[in-house]
């Protein structure tokens, strides 16, 4: 049986920080697949969205240009997530 001390059990205190804060199975699987994608893919996707938005604006498709232009930030955020997974993903505990 474990005793509670300041909100954490004895078993929890005996584990290292990475073990206490490890990811679940779903996140681990997503990280595994995401880490295989080169970071350049996300940068190229963001650049393509910028160019596509600009092209749509030039031809007068203003609403579609705004829609495509809003894809830039999510692509860049996915690239940042990809980089973080590669550097400090759940593989630091589960190798």
C-alpha positions, -999 to +999 in steps of 0.1 A: +000+000+000+013+035-007+011+064+017+001+099+006+025+127+013+018+162-001-004+148-028+020+123-042+023+086-033+054+069-022+056+050-055+053+083-074+082+099-054+105+070-062+101+075-100+123+099-119+108+131-133+106+118-169+089+087-157+063+107-136+056+129-166+057+104-194+031+104-222+003+080-228+001+054-255-018+076-280+007+105-277+036+081-279+023+066-311+017+101-326+052+112-316+067+081-332+050+088-366+055+126-364+093+123-357+097+105-390+085+136-410+114+159-419+111+194-405+115+208-440+081+195-449+063+218-425+084+248-436+077+241-473+040+237-465+039+271-447+058+287-476+034+271-501+005+285-482+020+320-483+026+317-520-008+302-527-026+329-506-007+356-526-016+340-559-053+338-549-052+374-538-037+385-571-065+367-591-092+384-569-102+354-548-099+374-516-119+351-492-101+320-504-068+339-501-075+346-465-085+310-458-053+296-473-032+323-456-045+311-422-028+278-428+007+293-423+006+294-385-007+258-380+020+245-404+047+263-385+033+251-351+032+216-364+069+221-374+077+233-339+059+203-324+078+180-348+111+195-336+102+192-299+093+156-304+126+148-320+146+165-293+126+157-261+098+133-270+086+104-250+115+083-263+136+098-235+118+074-212+106+047-236+134+037-259 
